[in-house]
């Protein structure tokens, strides 16, 4: 049975978070959560470097962890202006911010072969964000996201494919939004509380005579 989580978009408070974060007219790739070794977020810095020629592209990471200071140092050292790391924010503020973003990022170290389902993914799906993911090629999410047309996946280590996917999302925001809507449907069908209840019911249903 999958984990499940169904955040509802908080009611608007009238605050323009894109303006506050300096993201007006930007296409924002968003990552929220732990910033550690297991997340392999160096590839996000690499994407920022390679997409620096596109003034729309921006990478926003919100969270903390063992790699946050090192990555922030690299951003400063390389004078990257299209990526930033922000500290954790309260849950309601997090979802209000996420609701204004364009793409949800997932990345896992290629040495991680278990099929864990990051909670951040469920937030992305519930709020209708297309997913750009770098995962172990055998991860169950790989097929799940692509079969549902809810995101684009690259095998961890296949950076050229990941970059091509990022460029494709940038080139066609309308298609990206369609993916996000497909993701919302996927979340409702597979990860919502009613879906979890159905799985539990099936699990405990008596065997046929």
Helices and strands as residue ranges (DSSP letters): H 17-20, E 27-32, G 37-39, H 42-50, E 57-62, H 68-77, E 83-86, H 91-99, E 103-107, H 119-126, E 130-135, H 140-147, E 151-155, H 159-171, H 173-186, I 187-191, H 193-204
